[in-house]
Amino acid sequence: MAPRRREDWRAGSCSTVMQLQNKVALITGGASGIGRATALLFAREGASVVIADVNESGGQAICNEIVAARGRALFQNCDVTQSGNCKHAVESAVREFGRLDILFNNAGIIRRATVVDLSEQDWDCVMQVNVKSVFLMSRFAIPVMAEKGGGVIINTASGWGLTGGSKAAVYCASKGAVVLLTKAMAVDHGRENIRVNCICPGDTDTGMLRAEAQQLGEDTNQFLTEAARRPLGRLGKPEEIAQAALYLASDASSFVTGTALVVDGGGLAGSV
């Protein structure tokens, strides 16, 4: 048989096969930003998608977009800090689509302040949304995944989960917790064929990033310009972080668990 030509390979199945065909994914914080981009990408890759968010209008709009493109999607109004809400979201995924293969714990918030200036209420709120939600959603998802032979959990951490940042004490603490919680879960549940990884994005062009400028009382344009000062010289795009989530959700990362994948344009590697 003649060897396959390079142009044949490029036009072959690698560009057309859906990487998440017949998978079911639950995405928290899926109504906007990185969650929205990931929901759309996962749906294009063949997954049935459950979007769990408190933003009903935004979440339902994403579902409608997916369904209009002949995908399958469900919106679930979910406060990820509440055990009952998280349990119901997992149960809804199983009831609607028959299984749960991928959990993307992406919901998160930020409060920019030092420990001196931060209120106790804000500390509790950030830790609940960024850390407790990972615990709760995983607590209900893992038995469902294990029963079906395995699954994938992806947590959104941050570059600031690996290094400290200015006026971001509780955010750094929460994302550092997510990194180590990810590793602990990977150790505990590998034998159940459940892979657990986290993504550590750098500054990404989302509404949450712009909200940071407001919290700090800084000019938004100047703040974004400063945030782009990294080796690649720009902010990340939600779609780029979604591609990292796709890698971790797919069989391409079948031997990857317990890792913190940095996707930050070189921000932790150096500065320009």
C-alpha positions as CSV (number, residue, x, y, z in Angstrom):
1,M,0.0,0.0,0.0
2,A,1.3,3.4,-0.9
3,P,2.1,5.7,2.0
4,R,-0.5,8.2,2.9
5,R,0.2,11.7,1.6
6,R,0.5,14.5,4.1
7,E,-2.4,16.4,2.5
8,D,-4.6,13.3,2.9
9,W,-3.7,13.1,6.6
10,R,-4.6,16.8,7.1
11,A,-8.0,16.3,5.5
12,G,-8.6,13.1,7.4
13,S,-10.5,12.1,10.5
14,C,-8.3,14.1,12.9
15,S,-10.0,17.3,11.8
16,T,-13.6,15.9,11.8
17,V,-13.9,13.3,14.6
18,M,-15.8,14.7,17.6
19,Q,-13.6,14.4,20.7
20,L,-16.5,14.2,23.2
21,Q,-19.0,12.2,21.1
22,N,-21.6,10.6,23.4
23,K,-20.2,12.3,26.5
24,V,-22.2,14.3,29.0
25,A,-20.6,17.3,30.6
26,L,-21.8,19.5,33.5
27,I,-20.3,23.0,33.6
28,T,-20.7,25.3,36.5
29,G,-20.5,29.0,35.8
30,G,-21.4,28.1,32.2
31,A,-23.4,31.2,31.4
32,S,-20.5,33.6,30.7
33,G,-16.8,33.9,30.1
34,I,-14.7,30.7,30.2
35,G,-17.7,28.6,31.1
36,R,-19.7,29.8,28.1
37,A,-16.8,29.3,25.7
38,T,-16.3,25.8,27.0
39,A,-20.0,24.9,26.8
40,L,-20.1,25.9,23.2
41,L,-16.8,24.0,22.4
42,F,-17.8,20.8,24.2
43,A,-21.2,20.8,22.4
44,R,-19.4,21.2,19.0
45,E,-17.2,18.3,20.0
46,G,-20.3,16.1,20.5
47,A,-21.0,16.4,24.2
48,S,-24.4,16.9,25.8
49,V,-24.0,19.9,28.0
50,V,-25.6,20.8,31.3
51,I,-25.0,24.5,32.2
52,A,-25.3,25.2,36.0
53,D,-25.4,28.8,36.9
54,V,-27.4,31.4,38.8
55,N,-27.6,33.5,35.6
56,E,-30.7,32.0,34.2
57,S,-31.1,34.3,31.2
58,G,-27.4,33.9,30.1
59,G,-27.4,30.2,30.7
60,Q,-30.6,29.6,28.9
61,A,-29.3,31.6,25.9
62,I,-26.3,29.4,25.6
63,C,-28.6,26.3,25.7
64,N,-30.7,27.8,23.0
65,E,-27.7,28.4,20.9
66,I,-26.5,24.9,21.3
67,V,-29.9,23.4,20.5
68,A,-30.3,25.6,17.5
69,A,-27.0,24.1,16.2
70,R,-28.5,20.6,16.7
71,G,-26.7,20.0,19.9
72,R,-28.1,18.8,23.3
73,A,-28.1,21.1,26.3
74,L,-29.9,21.7,29.5
75,F,-29.8,24.8,31.8
76,Q,-29.9,24.1,35.6
77,N,-30.3,27.1,37.9
78,C,-27.7,26.3,40.6
79,D,-26.2,28.1,43.5
80,V,-22.9,26.1,43.7
81,T,-22.5,26.9,47.4
82,Q,-25.6,25.0,48.3
83,S,-25.5,21.2,48.7
84,G,-29.1,20.7,47.6
85,N,-28.5,22.7,44.4
86,C,-25.4,20.8,43.5
87,K,-27.0,17.4,44.1
88,H,-30.0,18.4,42.0
89,A,-27.7,19.6,39.1
90,V,-26.0,16.2,39.0
91,E,-29.3,14.4,39.2
92,S,-30.7,16.5,36.4
93,A,-27.8,15.6,34.2
94,V,-28.3,11.9,34.8
95,R,-32.1,12.1,34.4
96,E,-31.9,14.1,31.2
97,F,-28.9,12.4,29.5
98,G,-28.5,9.1,31.3
99,R,-25.0,9.6,32.7
100,L,-22.3,12.1,33.7
101,D,-18.8,11.8,32.2
102,I,-17.3,15.3,32.7
103,L,-17.6,17.8,35.5
104,F,-16.0,21.2,34.9
105,N,-16.0,23.1,38.2
106,N,-15.6,26.5,36.7
107,A,-17.8,28.9,38.8
108,G,-15.7,31.5,40.5
109,I,-15.6,35.0,41.9
110,I,-12.8,37.5,42.9
111,R,-12.5,40.2,45.6
112,R,-9.4,42.3,45.3
113,A,-8.2,43.4,48.8
114,T,-5.5,42.7,51.3
115,V,-6.4,40.7,54.5
116,V,-6.5,44.0,56.4
117,D,-9.1,45.6,54.0
118,L,-11.1,42.4,53.2
119,S,-14.3,41.9,55.0
120,E,-15.1,38.6,56.7
121,Q,-18.2,38.3,54.6
122,D,-16.2,38.6,51.4
123,W,-13.7,36.1,52.6
124,D,-16.5,33.6,53.3
125,C,-18.2,34.3,50.0
126,V,-15.0,33.8,47.9
127,M,-14.1,30.6,49.7
128,Q,-17.6,29.2,49.3
129,V,-17.9,29.9,45.6
130,N,-14.3,29.0,44.6
131,V,-13.6,26.1,46.9
132,K,-16.7,24.7,48.6
133,S,-18.4,24.4,45.3
134,V,-15.7,22.1,44.0
135,F,-16.1,19.9,47.0
136,L,-19.9,19.8,46.7
137,M,-20.2,19.2,43.0
138,S,-17.5,16.5,43.1
139,R,-19.0,14.9,46.1
140,F,-22.2,14.2,44.1
141,A,-20.6,13.6,40.7
142,I,-17.9,11.1,41.7
143,P,-20.3,8.2,42.7
144,V,-22.2,8.7,39.5
145,M,-19.0,8.6,37.4
146,A,-17.6,5.6,39.3
147,E,-20.8,3.6,38.8
148,K,-20.4,4.1,35.0
149,G,-16.8,3.1,35.0
150,G,-15.0,6.5,35.3
151,G,-15.0,10.1,34.3
152,V,-13.2,13.4,34.3
153,I,-13.2,16.3,36.7
154,I,-11.6,19.7,35.7
155,N,-11.3,22.5,38.2
156,T,-10.6,26.1,37.3
157,A,-7.8,27.3,39.5
158,S,-5.5,30.3,38.6
159,G,-1.9,31.3,38.1
160,W,-2.5,33.0,41.5
161,G,-3.1,29.5,42.9
162,L,0.6,28.9,42.3
163,T,2.0,32.3,43.2
164,G,0.9,35.3,45.2
165,G,-0.6,38.4,43.8
166,S,-1.2,42.0,45.0
167,K,-4.4,42.8,46.8
168,A,-5.8,39.4,46.1
169,A,-5.4,37.5,49.4
170,V,-8.6,35.5,49.5
171,Y,-8.5,34.8,45.8
172,C,-5.0,33.4,46.0
173,A,-5.9,31.4,49.0
174,S,-9.0,29.9,47.3
175,K,-7.2,29.0,44.1
176,G,-4.3,27.5,46.0
177,A,-6.8,25.4,47.8
178,V,-8.3,24.3,44.4
179,V,-4.8,23.2,43.2
180,L,-4.2,21.0,46.2
181,L,-7.8,19.7,46.3
182,T,-7.3,18.7,42.7
183,K,-4.2,16.7,43.6
184,A,-5.8,15.0,46.6
185,M,-8.9,14.0,44.6
186,A,-6.7,12.6,41.8
187,V,-4.9,10.4,44.4
188,D,-8.2,9.3,46.0
189,H,-10.2,8.5,42.9
190,G,-7.7,7.3,40.3
191,R,-8.6,3.7,41.0
192,E,-12.1,4.5,40.1
193,N,-10.8,5.6,36.7
194,I,-11.7,9.2,37.5
195,R,-9.1,11.7,36.3
196,V,-8.9,15.1,38.2
197,N,-7.0,18.1,36.9
198,C,-7.1,21.8,37.1
199,I,-6.5,24.7,34.7
200,C,-4.5,27.7,35.9
201,P,-5.4,30.5,33.5
202,G,-3.6,33.8,33.4
203,D,-5.6,37.1,32.9
204,T,-8.3,36.3,30.4
205,D,-10.6,38.8,28.6
206,T,-13.8,38.3,30.6
207,G,-16.3,40.4,32.5
208,M,-14.7,39.2,35.7
209,L,-11.3,40.7,34.8
210,R,-12.9,44.0,34.0
211,A,-14.7,43.9,37.4
212,E,-11.3,43.7,39.1
213,A,-10.5,47.2,37.7
214,Q,-13.6,48.5,39.3
215,Q,-12.9,46.9,42.6
216,L,-9.4,48.5,42.6
217,G,-10.7,51.8,41.5
218,E,-8.5,51.8,38.4
219,D,-9.1,52.8,34.8
220,T,-10.3,49.7,32.9
221,N,-8.2,50.3,29.8
222,Q,-5.0,50.9,31.8
223,F,-5.7,47.9,33.9
224,L,-6.2,45.6,30.9
225,T,-3.0,47.0,29.3
226,E,-1.0,46.1,32.5
227,A,-2.6,42.7,32.6
228,A,-1.4,42.0,29.1
229,R,2.3,42.5,30.1
230,R,3.5,39.0,29.7
231,P,5.7,37.2,27.2
232,L,2.9,36.8,24.6
233,G,2.0,40.4,25.1
234,R,-1.8,40.0,25.3
235,L,-4.7,38.8,27.4
236,G,-6.0,35.3,27.0
237,K,-9.3,34.5,25.2
238,P,-12.0,32.4,26.8
239,E,-11.9,30.2,23.8
240,E,-8.2,29.4,24.5
241,I,-8.9,28.3,28.0
242,A,-11.8,26.2,26.7
243,Q,-9.3,24.4,24.4
244,A,-7.3,23.5,27.5
245,A,-10.5,22.2,29.1
246,L,-11.2,20.1,26.0
247,Y,-7.7,18.6,26.1
248,L,-8.2,17.6,29.8
249,A,-11.8,16.3,29.1
250,S,-10.8,14.2,26.1
251,D,-8.9,10.9,25.6
252,A,-5.9,13.0,24.4
253,S,-5.1,13.4,28.1
254,S,-5.9,9.8,29.2
255,F,-2.7,9.5,31.3
256,V,-2.9,12.9,32.8
257,T,-4.3,13.3,36.4
258,G,-3.4,15.5,39.4
259,T,-1.9,18.2,37.3
260,A,-2.2,22.0,37.3
261,L,-2.1,23.1,33.6
262,V,-0.9,26.7,33.3
263,V,-2.4,28.6,30.4
264,D,-1.3,32.1,30.8
265,G,0.7,33.4,27.9
266,G,3.9,33.0,29.8
267,G,2.9,35.1,32.8
268,L,4.5,32.8,35.3
269,A,7.5,32.1,33.1
270,G,8.7,35.7,33.0
271,S,7.8,39.2,32.0
272,V,8.5,41.6,29.2
